[in-house]
Amino acid sequence: MNKETKRREALLYHAEPTPGKIQVVPTKKYATQRDLSLAYSPGVAEPCLEIAANPEDVYKYTAKGNLVAVISNGTAVLGLGDIGPEAGKPVMEGKGLLFKIFSDIDVFDIEIGTKDVEEFIQTVKNIAPTFGGINLEDIKAPESFEIERRLIEELDIPVMHDDQHGTAIISSAALINALELAGKKAEDIKVVVSGAGSAAIACTDLYVLLGVKVENVLMFNSKGLLTKDNPSLSELQLKYAVDGDKIDLADAVKDADVFIGLSSGNILSPEMLLSMAESPIVFAMANPNPEIDYNLAVETRKDVIMATGRSDFPNQVNNVLGFPYIFRGALDVRATKINEAMKMAAVKALASLAKQSVPEQVNVAYGATKLGFGREYIIPKPFDPRLIAVVAPAVAKAAIESGVAKNPITDWAAYEEKLLERLGNDNKMVRLITNRAKMDPKRVVFAEAEHLNVLKAAQIVYEEGIGFPILLGNKEIILELKKELGFDADVEIIDPKTSEEEARRNRFATSYWETRERRGVSLLDAQRFMRERNYFAAMLVNEGEADGLVTGYSRSYPSVVKPMMQLIEKAQGASLVATTNMMLTARGPMFLADTAININPSADDLVNIAIMTAKTAKMFGIEPVIAMVSYSNFGSSTHQNASKVREAVAYLHKNHPDMIVDGEIQADFALNPEMLEEKFQFSKLAGKKVNTLVFPNLEAANITYKLLKELYKVNSIGPIMMGMGKPVHIFQLGASVEEMVNMAAIAVIDAQGKELKKIKLAK
């Protein structure tokens, strides 16, 4: 994409379909006159009086506690400089967008038309009662230091100039891990800092708190080394000024352990990099062009540990790793300020997170095969979903311990759950599933392990302790892919087609033939089938040599279901096999059935599907509230498609009176409690929150779950097989790595449940 095309695209993005990037959205109903009378006059007087009597109630009755002001005068906008408040507004709106999507914090961006420090401070103080916190942005130094210092002293809400402290916090986390990889200690290193502005000073201040000695720091501005005889230096810069002769940057970096760049592009030459100490640490954070190009640096020194401010290179020092979660933690405990203890807590939380196993969705988001702690991964990636639940609690705890929290948190587990739910991506059920699986991991066959994504899923299952993978496929290909992934665990690999497996193939074939000899299957047929991995995988489970299996990534669902149905018996008491998909929606988990097998189920089939789906929901600790959906409401149509649903419901009401189930009912009534209560008070679903939908046919169920998945990006777990005698689960064609991992966890849980049931029956 050329420069002009990029320019047009950026302008179009900001202009269409609505100018700007953020908007104000009501959080209360406003459709009726009554709603409006509560929202404004006369109802609004009541919270006003409560707040007048107790000012802290402003957090109870207004949005103040989740509202941050992003404030700038446009004097130091990104790499654009002093372009003024109006020109800086797109950046401030962008900052507001980041606050919202990463930590669910609402923002008003405020651009102030003054360069006078006193006027700026007074303006912010005058509007401060509106906000729970203030994020100062793009204000030039040295004015930014005085503005932040004064506002912190004179206000009782968190204030932070992110340009200074954001970069400092993220780069400090990176420095901790880089020093560990380099085998160096903070107190021993020589640091050269190119740049002496607000970000450079803030970074160096934090490095000193980490143990770096002030006397081991050489700081440069655009005119050269900071020396104490320079009368133009600010008080903050003088802290890092040195006595003695002035040396240039090339001399300064000789034998230096760390180079910090917050200045301009391409000022660190390859020769200068070569002169640095062993395992040099280079944070070239100038944007858009780093002080030395990333590729040039790693070509010049194989032992360099490199970070930049750019997203197209490893180790991006990106402020979005910090400010959303720092403010989130500060707001949630109603902190009066963001102090050094809170910043250091964020530093340590980020450094620690980089050493933990990386979720697959992060690998996918960054096009990586396998991210792991090392020279190319010393800080977490900005889209790591764990950040909010790691950094915000660390900051909140530090606020409490340092005595600046007005609203301390006591239940940290509940707080972390609430944080994850704020993202609009409810991972609670996924965590429940994986934690359940980890309690008693089982042997799971991955029948298509020659595919990279399938192998990646198996690797995660193994490394997370979810299960013990058994890999089916060509051994040479699997070993090669394992090497590519860095999957060095000694797991079982089986190629059903090799001579090594002939004896087992024959044994499986004989066992299968003996159960099918009166159903048109010859021994020769059985032997041929056992060379196919899905038949072989099913027999591994049937014969007790594996506890469960997952398959279906590379083939259509019907072609994979067939061998499972042929080889594996139904569960005891099951009259049919069906599937359900668990959709992780904004309203919580929803079970949809049957999504994959029964094309046009009868009334009896719908009864069994409802009962099995209810049991599946209970397996995950969810009390099922089941709507048997149709195009009809409680007899409004006499067509057979509606009648069969009605007949199924009648049977369930008579024979399973404890089940919360009703229908036939249209989907909107089922999912809208107010509509349901108003029109059908007699329904068993009235006053309940429906979490299970049983559809009248496969067409409706399959289309619905895939529409939800694609249009609204709803996470789907399934199709979960129900009614099978063994833990067998089939992916949809082309399933993602995350979906395969979830299905493997389901297979483990299924195996745990079947094992427990077997033990109970034996007793």
N, C-alpha and C positions, 0 to 999 in steps of 0.2 A: 504494500500500500504506500503510495507516494505521499509527500508532505501535504500537498494541496487536498488530496482525497481525505487524509486524516483530519485536516482542518475543517473541511465541510462536514465530515461525520461528527466531529465534536460539537460544531455549532448546531447541527440538526438535532443532536441528542438533547442539548440544553433548551432548544426552542420548541420542539414538538413532542407529544401532542399538546402539552401544556408547558408554558415557559417555567423554567426552574426545575428543582429536584425534590422539593419537600412541600407539604401542605399540612394544614390543621384539620384533623378529623375528629368529629364529636365522639365522645365515649358513652353518652347517655341517649336514651330515646328522645326523639323530638318531633314525632309525627303528629301528635294531637295538641289541642289547646291546653289540656291538662299538663302534658309533658313540658310545654313551654312555660306554663305558670310556675312549675317547680324549678325549671332551669333558670328562670329570671324572676320577674316580679309576679306575685308576692313571695313565692316559696324561697327564693334565694336569701331573704332576710334572716331566716333561721340559722343557717351556717355562719352568716356574717356576725350575728350576735354571739354565737358560740366562740368564734375566733376572737372577737373583741374582748370577751371575758378571759379567754386563755389563748394567747397568740400561737402556742404550739399546735393548737387544733387546725391551723392552716394546713398542716401535713395530712390531717385526717379528712378534710372536706374539699381540698383543692388538689390540683396537679403539681403543686410546688415540689413535692418530694421526688418526682421523676422528671423534672424539667431543668435543663441546663442551658445557660446562655453561652453561645459561641460569639465572642466579641473581638472586633479588630478595628483598627483605623486604616488598614491597607498600606502600611508603611514598609512591610517586608514580606510581600506575598510570594510564597513558593520561591521559584528562581526568577521572579519577575520584578522584584524590588518594590519601590514606592510608587504604586500605580493608583492609589487612592481607595477610599471606602467602597464606592460603587463598583469599581473594577474588581475589587476583592470579594464581592458578594457571592459569585459562583463558587469560590473556594469555601466560603463559610457555609453555604448550603450543602456542599459536598461533605463537609465535616459533620453537619447535622444528620445527613443520610447515613454516614458510617456509625455514628452514635446509635441510631435506631436499629440498623440491621445487625450490629454486633452485640449490643447490650440492651436493646429495647428502652433506651433513654430518649425522651422527647427533647427537641431543641428549638429555640428561637434564635436565629442568627441576627446579630445586631452590629451594624456598621456605624461607627462614630466618626463624625466629620471634624476631628480636631487632632493636631499633633502636640498640643500643649499637655504636658503631663498632669498638671493639676486639674484642668478641665476634664481630661479623660477619666481620672480617678473619681472626680465628683459625679460625673455622669453615671459611671458604673455603680457607685454607692447609692445613687438615687433610685436606680431601677432594681437593685439587688433583692428587695422584698418579694419580687415576682418569682425568684428562682431558688432551686435547691443547691445549685452549684454554678460556678463560672469558669469556662474554659477560654482563656486568653489566647489569641491566635495572630500570628503574622504581624507582630509589633517589633519595630527595629530596636536594636540595642544601641546605646545603653539604657534608653528610656524604659524598655521592657522590664529590666531588673527592678527599677524603682516602682513602676506601676504594680508589678506583682507583689513586691515586698509590702507596700502600703496597703494594698487590698487584703492581703492575708492578715495583716495586723488589725485592720479596721472593720472587717466583716466577720460574721459568725457562720459562714457557709464555706464549703471547699472552693478554693481558687487555685488554678494551675495554668501556667503558660506552657502549653504543650510543646511548642517548638523547642523550648529549653529541655524540659524534664522528660518528655516522651522519648526523644532520641537518647537521652542519658540513660533512662531505665532500660530500654531495649538493648542498647549497645553494652551496658554493664552486664546484663544477663549473658550476652554473647561473649564478653570478655572472660567471665568466670569459666565458661566451658572451653573457650579457646586456650586459656592458660592450663586447664587440666589436660587437654590433648597435647599441648606443647611440653608438658612436664615442668612448668615454671610456676613461681609464686609471685603474687602481686607485689610484695614488699621488695623483691629483688629486681624487678624489670625496669628498663629504661623506656620511657614513653615520649614520642614526638607527636605534637598536636599541630596540625596545619589548619588554622582558623582560630580566631579569638573572639568570636561573637557569642551571643547568648547560649546557643546550643553547645558550642565548644567548652565554654566555662562550666555549664551545668554538667556536661559529660565528665569533665575532669574532676569536678567536685565529687561526683559519685564514685569515680575510680579511686579517689583518695579514701573515701569511706570503705572501699573494698580492700584497702591496704597499700595502694600505690603511694610512694613517698613523694611529697611535693618537690623535694630536691632532685628527684629523678625524672622530672617533667620538663621538656623544652617546648614552649608554645610559640607559634608564629602567626602573625597577621599578614596582611597584604604587603606591608613594608619591611617585613623580616622578623627576626627573633625579638621577643619581648624582653626588654632590659629595663632595669630599675631607673636608669637615667633618662628614660623617655617620659617627658611631662604630659604627653597626650593620653597616657593610659588611664583607664578607669581604676577605681579602687579594687574592683573584682579582678581585673586583669593583672594588677600589680602583684597579686598573690602568687602568680606563676611567672613573674618576671625574674630574670637572673642578673647577677653581677658579672662583670668581666667583658671580654671582647665579644663582638657580634660575629656569629658564624652563619653560614647559609644553610639551607635545608639539606643539601647534599652532604655536608659535613655532619649535620645533626643526626641523620639517620644511620650513620655508620655504627654498626654494632648495636643498634636499637632493637629492642624486642617487639615493640608495638608502634605502629603508625596509625594515627587517628586523623582522618581527613574530613573536614567540614568547611571546605574552602571552594576551590574551583578545579575543573577537570584537567587531567593529564599533566599534573605537576610532579608526580612521582615517576621517575624514569626506571626502565629495567635495570640500569646500572646502579641506581640508588637502592633498588630492592635487593639486588645481589649483595650489596654491602651490609645489609642488615644481619642480625644474629641468626643463629640456627632456629628453625621453625618460626619464622617471623609472622606476626599477627598484623594484618593490614585491614583496617576498616575504612574503605574509601567511600564516604557517604555523600559526596557532592552529587547533586542532581541537575540535569539529567546525565551528565558525564562524570563518572568517578575520577578521583585523582590518578588512578591507573586502571586501565581496562581489565576486567576480570580475567578474560582469556589470556591476555598478555601476561598478567601476573602469574597465573598458574603454569603457563609455559616457561616463564623465566625461573620460577622457583617451585619445584615439585613439593617442597615442604611448607609452602605458604598456607596460612589459614586466613581465608579472605572473606570479607563481607562488604556489601555495598548497599545503597539505598534503592536498588532497582529490583523489580519483580522478575526479570528475565534471567537472573543469576541466582545461584544458591546463596543462602544466608542473607536474606533481605532484612535490613534494619528498618522496620516499618512501624511507625507510631501506632498503627491500628492494633498492634499487639498489646498496647498499654492503656491508652486513655479511656477506651470504652469500659474496660473492666476496673480500672482505678476509680473512675467516677461511680460505676455501679456499686462497688463495695463501699465507697464513701457515702453515697446517698442512702444505702440500705441500713446503715447504722446511724444516719443523720449526723455525720461527722462535722465538726466546726471548721476543720481545715484538712488539707492533705500535707502531712508532715514527712520528715525524712524516714521515720520508721515505716510508714505506709509505702513510700517509694521503694525502700529496700526490700520490703515484703514482696512487692511485685517483681523486683529483680530476681529474687531467689526462687519464686514460684515459676517464672519463665525459664530460668536455667534448669530447674529440676524437670519441668515438663519435656524439655528437649531430649532428655535421657530415657523417656518412657517409649514403649512401642507406639508406632504411629498408626492411627486408624486408616483403614483402606480408603475411605472417602477422601482423605487428605492426599494419598498417593494418586488417586484418580484426578483430583482437582488440579494437581501440579504435574500431571503427565509422568509421574515417576513410577518405576517398577517397585522399588522398595526403599523408602526413606529410613534412615537409622542414624543414631548419634555418631558423629564423626566430623571430619574437616568440611564436608559439604552440608552438614546439618548441625549447627551449633545453637540455633534458636528455632522455636516452633514456627510453623507456617501460619499466616494470618487467618486462613479459613479452617484452622483446627477447631472443631466444635467443643473441645475440652477446655478452651481458654477461659470461658466465662465461669466455669465451675471450679477452676483452679486459682486464677488470679484474683477475682473478686472476693472470695472468702479469705484469701491471704491478706488482702488490703483491709477488709472489714475487721479481721482479728487484730491486726496491727493497730487499727484505730481504737479499738476497745482497750487493748493492753497499754496504749500510750495515753489514754485518758481523754480522747477528743470525741468519743462517741456518745451521743445523747440517747440513742435507742439500741442498746446492745442486743445481739442475737444470742439465743441460748440453744436452739435446736439447729445445729449445723447441717445435719443430714437433710432436714426439711428445707433448709435454705438452699442447699445445692440442688435439690430437686426443683425448687421454684425457679432457680436461675436457668436450668436447662429448659424448662417449659417456656421461659420468656422468649426463647429463640424461635418459637413457632414450629419447632421440630421435636416433637415429643419422643425422646429416646428412652423414656422410662421403661416401656415394655421390652425394648431390645435389651436393655441392661438386665431386666428381670430374667429374660430368656437365657442370656449368656451366663448369668450368675447361677441359675438353676443347673445348667449343663455342667458348669465347672465343679459343682459339688460332687458329681460322680461321673467323670468323663467315660465315654464308651468308644468302641472301635467302629469307625464309620468308613464305609467304602466310597471313594470318589471314582465313579466308573469311567470318567472321561479326563483322566489326569494328564493326557498329552496336550491339553489346551492350557495355555498360559494362565488365563483367568481362573480356571478351575484349580490349577496348582496353587495360585496365589491364595485362593479361598482355603485350600487345605493347609497351607502354611500358617495362615491366621488362626485357623481352628486349632492347630498344634501349639503354636506359640502362646495363644491366649488360654490354653488349658481347657478348651471346650471339648475336645475329643482327641482320639488317636487315629489319624488318617491311614487308610489302606489305599494305595494308589494303583489303579488299573490302567494298563496301556503299555506301549513300547518302552522298555526300560531305558534304552539309550537316549531316547528323546526326553523322557522324564528327568533323567540325571542331568542332561544338558540344561534343561529349563530350571531345574533346582539350583544349578550352579549360577545361572543368570540371576536368579532371585536371591541368592545368598541363603537358600533354604538347606542348611547343612545337617539337619536332624536326621537320624537314622530311622526312617519310617519304612514300613513294608511296601515293596513295589511288586506287583504281579502282572505278568503278561500272559493272558489266557491262551494265546496262540502258540506259545513256545513248547518245545519238547519237554522242558523242565516241568511243565504243568500237565503233561499227558495223563499221569496217574490220577491227579485230582479231577481233571476233566472227565475221565472215564467213570470215576466214582460218582461225580455229580450227575453225569448222564444216566447212569444206572438208577440212581435214586429218583431222578425225575421221571424216567421211563416207567418205573414200577408204580408210580402214582397216576400215570397217564396212559398206560398201555391199553386200557379199555375205552380211551377217548381219542383214538386215531393217531396216537404218537408212537412211532417205532423207535427202537433203540438207535438206529442210524440217524433218525431225526434229532433225537436227544443229544447224540454225540456232536452233530453239526451245530446245534444251538449253543452248546457249551463253549464254542470258539468265539461266540459273540459276547462282548463284555457285559451287556445288561443281563443276559441270562446267567452268565457266570457270577456276576455280582449278587443277583438274587439268590443263587444257590449258596454263596458264601454266608449269607444271612440265614437262609433256611437250615443250613447244616451247623449253625452255631459258631462258625469261624469268623464272623463279624456280627456286630450288634445292630447295625443299621446301614442304610445306603442312601446316597443322593446321586441323582443323574438327571439328564435331560437338557444340558446346556447346548448341545450341538444338533439335537434332533427334535422333530415335531412331537408334541405331547402324546398324540394317539400312538405313535410308533414306539414310544418308550413305555407307555402304560401297558401295552399288550403283553410283553414278557412278564411283567410284574403280576398281572392278573392270572397268567397261565401257571406261574410257579408258586405264588404265595397265596395261601388260603386266607379267606376272610377271618376277621376276629370272631371269637366265640359269641354267638348271638346276633351277629351282624347279617342283615339280609341283602345289603348292597354296600358298595364302596362309593364314597363321595369326597368332595374337597371343600375347604373353606379358605378364604384369604382374610388375614387380619390386616386391616387398613389402619395405619396410625394417623388419624385425622386430628384436626384442631379441637374437636369435641371429645377426643379420647379414642381408644381402640374400638374399631367396628369390625364385626365378623360378617362376611358375605358368603353365602352358600347357595347352590353348588356351582362353583366357578369353572370346573374343568371336565366333568365326566358325564353326568346324566343329562342327556339332551332334552327330553320331555318327560320329567318324572310324573308318576301317577300320584294320586292322593296318598296312598300308602307310602310311596317313596318319599314324599315331602314330609310325612310324619317322621320317618327314620332320619332324614337329613336334618330336621329340626332337633331331634333328640341328640344326634351325634355332635352337631354344632354346639349345642348347649354344654355337652360334656367337655368339648374342646375349650370353650370359653372358661369353664371352671378350672380346667387344667392350668390356666394362667392366672387364677385367682380372681376371675371376673364373674360376677353373678349375671347370667344372661337374661336380657329383656328382649324378647324376640318378636319382631313384626314379620308376619307372613305377607309379603307385599304382592300387589297386583295392580291392574289398572282400575280396579273396582273397589268400592268401600262397603263392606258389610252388606252384601246382597244387592248392590245397586245394578249388578249385571247378572244375568242368568246363563251366560255363555259358559261352556264346559271349562275353559281356561281359568275362569274365576271360580266356578263351582268346585273344582278339585281342591283349590286352596281353602275354600270355606269348609269343605268336607274334612280336610286334614286338621284344621283348627278345631272342629267339633270333636274329632277323635281325641285330640290332645287335651281338650278341656275335660272330657269325660274320664279319660284313662290316666292323665298326668295332671291332676288339678293343681299341683304345687308349682308347675311351670308357669312363668310369666310370659305368656304367648297370646297373640291375638291376630286377627285378620279375617278375611282378606282386607287389605288396607293399602291405600296409595302411599307412595314413598314420602311425599311432602307432609301428609298428616302423621305418618310414623315418626318423622324426624323433627316435627314442630310441636312441642308439648302444648303451646297455647292453642293452636288450631285444633289439636286432638281433644283437649279438655273442653273446648267450646262446643264442638260438634258431636263428640262421641264419649260423653261422660261415662257411659256404661262399660266402656272397653277396659280390659285388664291392663292396658298400656297407659291409661289416663293417670297423670301424675308421675309417670315413670320416664326415665331417659333410655330410649331404645339404643341398644348397642349391638344387636344382631339382626340381620336381614336375611330371610330365606326367600329366594326368588322362585317364580313358577316354572322357569326353564333355564337351560344353560345359556341360551342366547342373551337373556336379560342380565344374568349374573356376570357373565364374562365381559360383556360390553361395559357394564357399570364399573367394575373394578378397574378395568384398563383406562376408562375415561378419567376416573379419579386419579389414577396414577400419572397419566400423561398431562392432563389439563391443569391439575392442581398440585402436581408433584407430591402426592400423598405416598408415603412409604408403604410398601406392601410386603407382607410376609406370607408366603404361600405360593401355589396352592398347597395347603396342608392336607395330606391324605387321611381320611377317616374310614374306619371299618376294615382296615388291613390287619392281618394277624401278626405281621412283622413291621418294624419301623422302616418303611420305605417312603421316600419323598422325592417328588419329581419337580425340577425347575421348569419354568417356562423357557422356551427357546431364547437364547441370548441373554440370560439373566446376568445381572451385575455381580461383581465379587461380593459386595455387601449382602445382596439377596441370597447368594449361595452360602455364605457364612451363617446367616440367620437360619436357613433351612437345615444346615448341618446341626445347629444347636437344637432345632426342633426335633431332628432325628434322635439326638442324644436324649432329650427329655422324653420323647416317645418310648425309647428303649428303657429308660429308667422306670417309667410308669408300667410298662408291660412286665418288666422284671418284678416289680413290687406286687403286681396283681398275681403273677405266677406263684410268688412266695405265699401270698395270702390264701390262694386256692389250695396250695400244698398243705397248709395248716388245717 
